[in-house]
Amino acid sequence: MPEQTNQAEQVVAANVKLTPVGQSDQLVSANLSTINVVQGIACLDFGFIEPSVLASVALALRQGKAMPENLEGKLVVRVAMGLDVLQRLTQQLQQLLQGLRGAPGMKE
């Protein structure tokens, strides 16, 4: 029977320069995100709903009114990535959030 070895995954740092295409270097604002997995690909959608719309919905709910059936927003960007890339992104976000703990404006 062949011997099985557990090799730890090695992390290698590399300097990568990303060249913008079109307007991909322009900042966009998102206040909504959703994620779906289809055939091993994670599809992340980032959207934007006007803050005034969100505030009016919150006010209506506090007043006991019904939640609107639909809210209108804009799809800012859709990103598709493999699950391995999603896992690395999750690790990077966790590290970032741990580093930001206690920073002004961060909620626990």
Z-matrix of the N, CA and C atoms (Angstrom, degrees):
N
C 1 1.446
C 2 1.526 1 107.81
N 3 1.342 2 118.77 1 128.95
C 4 1.461 3 119.99 2 -178.39
C 5 1.527 4 110.70 3 -67.42
N 6 1.304 5 114.42 4 147.24
C 7 1.457 6 120.56 5 -179.70
C 8 1.525 7 109.79 6 -77.93
N 9 1.323 8 116.40 7 133.04
C 10 1.464 9 120.77 8 178.52
C 11 1.512 10 108.56 9 -98.27
N 12 1.302 11 115.75 10 135.21
C 13 1.455 12 120.31 11 177.61
C 14 1.514 13 108.94 12 -120.77
N 15 1.291 14 115.29 13 142.55
C 16 1.463 15 120.77 14 175.75
C 17 1.514 16 107.90 15 -97.96
N 18 1.301 17 116.21 16 107.36
C 19 1.458 18 120.17 17 177.84
C 20 1.518 19 108.34 18 -98.26
N 21 1.319 20 114.67 19 126.98
C 22 1.462 21 119.25 20 177.93
C 23 1.521 22 109.13 21 -68.57
N 24 1.310 23 115.37 22 141.59
C 25 1.457 24 119.70 23 177.82
C 26 1.519 25 108.55 24 -67.90
N 27 1.311 26 115.96 25 128.93
C 28 1.460 27 120.86 26 -178.04
C 29 1.525 28 109.68 27 -93.43
N 30 1.318 29 115.38 28 131.69
C 31 1.458 30 121.31 29 178.19
C 32 1.519 31 107.61 30 -100.61
N 33 1.312 32 115.51 31 127.35
C 34 1.460 33 121.24 32 -179.67
C 35 1.520 34 108.32 33 -120.57
N 36 1.321 35 116.05 34 129.36
C 37 1.463 36 120.47 35 177.62
C 38 1.527 37 109.09 36 -89.09
N 39 1.313 38 115.76 37 137.44
C 40 1.458 39 120.84 38 178.17
C 41 1.523 40 108.31 39 -139.73
N 42 1.318 41 115.99 40 142.56
C 43 1.462 42 120.15 41 174.28
C 44 1.521 43 108.29 42 -81.03
N 45 1.317 44 115.69 43 119.77
C 46 1.460 45 121.27 44 -178.46
C 47 1.516 46 107.92 45 -119.60
N 48 1.322 47 116.42 46 130.33
C 49 1.459 48 120.88 47 176.13
C 50 1.524 49 107.66 48 -106.79
N 51 1.319 50 115.78 49 120.22
C 52 1.457 51 121.28 50 178.94
C 53 1.522 52 108.99 51 -97.48
N 54 1.304 53 116.27 52 125.65
C 55 1.454 54 121.97 53 179.65
C 56 1.526 55 108.87 54 -95.95
N 57 1.333 56 117.60 55 125.39
C 58 1.463 57 119.28 56 -178.59
C 59 1.522 58 112.37 57 -66.21
N 60 1.324 59 114.84 58 148.93
C 61 1.457 60 122.68 59 176.10
C 62 1.523 61 106.55 60 -121.50
N 63 1.305 62 117.03 61 128.83
C 64 1.465 63 120.01 62 -178.05
C 65 1.512 64 109.66 63 61.32
N 66 1.324 65 116.35 64 -125.01
C 67 1.468 66 121.65 65 179.77
C 68 1.529 67 111.73 66 -106.90
N 69 1.330 68 116.66 67 25.90
C 70 1.464 69 119.81 68 -175.67
C 71 1.517 70 113.66 69 -67.10
N 72 1.329 71 118.52 70 -13.20
C 73 1.461 72 120.26 71 178.62
C 74 1.530 73 112.32 72 -90.73
N 75 1.328 74 117.54 73 1.45
C 76 1.454 75 121.84 74 179.35
C 77 1.525 76 109.43 75 -84.30
N 78 1.327 77 116.76 76 134.35
C 79 1.455 78 120.74 77 177.71
C 80 1.520 79 110.22 78 -69.67
N 81 1.311 80 115.72 79 141.50
C 82 1.454 81 121.83 80 174.05
C 83 1.522 82 107.43 81 -126.69
N 84 1.309 83 116.66 82 152.10
C 85 1.457 84 121.32 83 -178.75
C 86 1.521 85 109.13 84 -104.49
N 87 1.338 86 115.74 85 134.55
C 88 1.460 87 121.53 86 177.14
C 89 1.519 88 108.72 87 -133.35
N 90 1.329 89 116.13 88 139.78
C 91 1.456 90 120.37 89 175.27
C 92 1.524 91 111.24 90 -128.61
N 93 1.333 92 115.50 91 16.86
C 94 1.457 93 122.19 92 -179.79
C 95 1.519 94 108.14 93 -149.26
N 96 1.321 95 117.03 94 139.08
C 97 1.459 96 119.82 95 175.49
C 98 1.521 97 109.60 96 -142.20
N 99 1.321 98 115.46 97 146.34
C 100 1.457 99 121.92 98 174.13
C 101 1.515 100 107.67 99 -137.37
N 102 1.320 101 116.15 100 156.81
C 103 1.459 102 120.33 101 178.90
C 104 1.523 103 108.74 102 -140.09
N 105 1.330 104 115.16 103 137.52
C 106 1.461 105 122.77 104 176.29
C 107 1.517 106 107.81 105 -133.81
N 108 1.306 107 116.95 106 146.96
C 109 1.465 108 121.24 107 176.84
C 110 1.517 109 107.98 108 -115.01
N 111 1.327 110 115.54 109 124.82
C 112 1.456 111 122.46 110 179.83
C 113 1.523 112 107.96 111 -131.08
N 114 1.312 113 117.37 112 119.11
C 115 1.460 114 123.69 113 177.25
C 116 1.532 115 112.47 114 49.86
N 117 1.323 116 116.83 115 46.35
C 118 1.460 117 121.23 116 175.94
C 119 1.513 118 114.92 117 77.83
N 120 1.321 119 117.85 118 8.65
C 121 1.462 120 122.31 119 177.69
C 122 1.525 121 108.07 120 -117.00
N 123 1.325 122 115.99 121 128.52
C 124 1.460 123 120.86 122 176.88
C 125 1.522 124 108.63 123 -88.87
N 126 1.308 125 115.86 124 127.68
C 127 1.466 126 121.95 125 177.90
C 128 1.519 127 107.97 126 -109.34
N 129 1.328 128 116.17 127 112.82
C 130 1.460 129 122.09 128 179.86
C 131 1.520 130 108.34 129 -103.24
N 132 1.325 131 115.97 130 123.90
C 133 1.461 132 121.82 131 176.27
C 134 1.518 133 107.97 132 -109.46
N 135 1.319 134 116.10 133 130.44
C 136 1.457 135 122.44 134 175.80
C 137 1.518 136 106.97 135 -115.63
N 138 1.324 137 116.38 136 129.89
C 139 1.449 138 120.56 137 -176.78
C 140 1.512 139 111.58 138 -132.01
N 141 1.316 140 114.23 139 174.95
C 142 1.459 141 120.75 140 179.96
C 143 1.513 142 108.64 141 -137.41
N 144 1.330 143 115.45 142 126.30
C 145 1.460 144 122.88 143 173.11
C 146 1.520 145 106.24 144 -115.98
N 147 1.318 146 116.83 145 131.64
C 148 1.462 147 121.09 146 -179.01
C 149 1.526 148 110.15 147 -52.73
N 150 1.329 149 117.12 148 130.20
C 151 1.467 150 120.00 149 179.81
C 152 1.526 151 113.46 150 -55.84
N 153 1.321 152 117.78 151 -32.85
C 154 1.468 153 119.83 152 179.47
C 155 1.537 154 110.69 153 -65.71
N 156 1.327 155 116.62 154 -33.44
C 157 1.467 156 120.29 155 177.36
C 158 1.525 157 109.49 156 -67.34
N 159 1.338 158 116.62 157 -44.45
C 160 1.460 159 120.33 158 178.70
C 161 1.523 160 110.99 159 -62.11
N 162 1.330 161 116.45 160 -40.50
C 163 1.464 162 120.17 161 179.43
C 164 1.523 163 111.06 162 -65.12
N 165 1.323 164 117.92 163 -40.78
C 166 1.465 165 119.99 164 -179.47
C 167 1.527 166 110.96 165 -68.39
N 168 1.324 167 117.81 166 -34.25
C 169 1.468 168 120.70 167 176.68
C 170 1.525 169 109.57 168 -67.08
N 171 1.327 170 117.25 169 -44.23
C 172 1.467 171 120.98 170 178.57
C 173 1.529 172 110.55 171 -60.47
N 174 1.322 173 117.36 172 -42.16
C 175 1.462 174 121.78 173 179.36
C 176 1.531 175 110.37 174 -63.90
N 177 1.325 176 116.11 175 -44.83
C 178 1.463 177 120.02 176 179.91
C 179 1.532 178 110.90 177 -61.09
N 180 1.326 179 116.97 178 -41.40
C 181 1.465 180 120.33 179 179.05
C 182 1.527 181 111.39 180 -65.01
N 183 1.336 182 116.79 181 -40.30
C 184 1.476 183 120.40 182 177.88
C 185 1.526 184 110.77 183 -63.49
N 186 1.327 185 116.54 184 -30.12
C 187 1.468 186 121.38 185 179.71
C 188 1.530 187 111.95 186 -85.79
N 189 1.332 188 116.46 187 3.44
C 190 1.456 189 120.66 188 177.41
C 191 1.513 190 114.71 189 82.51
N 192 1.322 191 117.40 190 10.73
C 193 1.462 192 120.74 191 178.70
C 194 1.526 193 109.42 192 -80.56
N 195 1.321 194 115.84 193 161.57
C 196 1.463 195 121.14 194 -178.30
C 197 1.531 196 110.90 195 -72.90
N 198 1.307 197 114.23 196 149.09
C 199 1.467 198 121.49 197 175.51
C 200 1.531 199 108.24 198 -70.01
N 201 1.333 200 118.86 199 135.02
C 202 1.469 201 119.95 200 176.99
C 203 1.534 202 110.12 201 -59.05
N 204 1.310 203 115.33 202 145.48
C 205 1.461 204 119.76 203 -179.73
C 206 1.529 205 111.26 204 -65.05
N 207 1.311 206 116.88 205 -38.32
C 208 1.469 207 121.99 206 179.92
C 209 1.521 208 110.07 207 -136.49
N 210 1.324 209 115.09 208 146.86
C 211 1.457 210 121.71 209 171.53
C 212 1.519 211 107.30 210 -117.26
N 213 1.306 212 116.41 211 139.62
C 214 1.456 213 120.84 212 178.65
C 215 1.525 214 109.97 213 -91.55
N 216 1.294 215 115.70 214 131.63
C 217 1.452 216 121.79 215 176.59
C 218 1.510 217 109.37 216 -146.35
N 219 1.307 218 115.60 217 -179.31
C 220 1.466 219 120.67 218 179.76
C 221 1.517 220 109.31 219 -118.10
N 222 1.329 221 116.08 220 136.88
C 223 1.458 222 121.32 221 172.04
C 224 1.519 223 106.58 222 -76.18
N 225 1.329 224 116.98 223 117.28
C 226 1.453 225 121.54 224 -177.64
C 227 1.520 226 110.16 225 -84.31
N 228 1.343 227 115.43 226 -47.90
C 229 1.464 228 119.28 227 179.60
C 230 1.524 229 108.82 228 -159.50
N 231 1.316 230 116.24 229 146.94
C 232 1.469 231 123.21 230 174.30
C 233 1.522 232 106.40 231 -119.36
N 234 1.328 233 115.36 232 128.94
C 235 1.464 234 121.30 233 -178.43
C 236 1.518 235 108.11 234 -122.94
N 237 1.320 236 116.61 235 130.75
C 238 1.468 237 121.87 236 175.33
C 239 1.519 238 107.71 237 -110.59
N 240 1.340 239 115.89 238 134.12
C 241 1.465 240 119.61 239 179.64
C 242 1.516 241 109.83 240 -149.31
N 243 1.322 242 114.27 241 152.09
C 244 1.452 243 120.14 242 175.87
C 245 1.517 244 110.28 243 -66.65
N 246 1.326 245 115.87 244 159.02
C 247 1.457 246 120.05 245 -177.80
C 248 1.523 247 111.99 246 -64.87
N 249 1.333 248 117.83 247 -28.74
C 250 1.470 249 120.18 248 176.64
C 251 1.525 250 110.70 249 -66.91
N 252 1.316 251 117.26 250 -38.92
C 253 1.466 252 121.54 251 177.46
C 254 1.523 253 109.59 252 -68.63
N 255 1.335 254 116.82 253 -39.76
C 256 1.457 255 120.93 254 177.05
C 257 1.528 256 110.69 255 -61.13
N 258 1.318 257 116.97 256 -39.37
C 259 1.459 258 120.60 257 178.61
C 260 1.534 259 110.70 258 -64.40
N 261 1.330 260 117.25 259 -42.69
C 262 1.470 261 119.82 260 177.51
C 263 1.528 262 110.98 261 -65.36
N 264 1.322 263 117.16 262 -39.27
C 265 1.460 264 120.71 263 177.40
C 266 1.532 265 109.96 264 -61.68
N 267 1.315 266 117.12 265 -43.11
C 268 1.461 267 121.55 266 178.41
C 269 1.523 268 110.57 267 -59.32
N 270 1.320 269 117.29 268 -43.93
C 271 1.465 270 121.31 269 178.67
C 272 1.526 271 110.79 270 -62.88
N 273 1.329 272 116.91 271 -43.01
C 274 1.460 273 120.80 272 179.88
C 275 1.529 274 110.93 273 -64.19
N 276 1.334 275 116.79 274 -41.55
C 277 1.464 276 120.16 275 179.06
C 278 1.524 277 111.16 276 -65.54
N 279 1.329 278 117.19 277 -40.42
C 280 1.462 279 120.17 278 177.94
C 281 1.528 280 110.99 279 -62.84
N 282 1.320 281 117.15 280 -42.73
C 283 1.467 282 120.74 281 178.02
C 284 1.524 283 110.54 282 -63.02
N 285 1.317 284 116.71 283 -43.31
C 286 1.457 285 121.22 284 179.32
C 287 1.521 286 110.89 285 -61.21
N 288 1.335 287 116.70 286 -47.73
C 289 1.456 288 120.65 287 -178.63
C 290 1.523 289 111.92 288 -65.84
N 291 1.312 290 117.98 289 -36.03
C 292 1.465 291 120.42 290 175.77
C 293 1.519 292 110.51 291 -63.48
N 294 1.321 293 116.60 292 -39.95
C 295 1.457 294 120.83 293 178.73
C 296 1.517 295 113.22 294 -68.25
N 297 1.328 296 116.27 295 -25.59
C 298 1.468 297 121.19 296 -178.32
C 299 1.523 298 113.04 297 -90.81
N 300 1.325 299 117.48 298 -6.46
C 301 1.477 300 119.55 299 -179.17
C 302 1.518 301 110.30 300 -54.51
N 303 1.299 302 114.95 301 131.56
C 304 1.455 303 119.95 302 179.62
C 305 1.522 304 113.41 303 86.30
N 306 1.338 305 117.05 304 -6.56
C 307 1.467 306 119.80 305 178.35
C 308 1.524 307 109.20 306 -71.72
N 309 1.339 308 117.05 307 148.87
C 310 1.471 309 119.90 308 178.69
C 311 1.544 310 110.35 309 -56.27
N 312 1.320 311 115.90 310 136.54
C 313 1.458 312 120.71 311 177.03
C 314 1.519 313 114.35 312 89.00
N 315 1.342 314 118.15 313 -8.30
C 316 1.468 315 120.72 314 179.87
C 317 1.518 316 109.42 315 -87.18
N 318 1.337 317 116.18 316 133.41
C 319 1.457 318 121.71 317 176.97
C 320 1.514 319 107.81 318 -94.01
N 321 1.308 320 116.42 319 144.34
C 322 1.479 321 121.36 320 177.63
C 323 1.488 322 111.01 321 -82.73
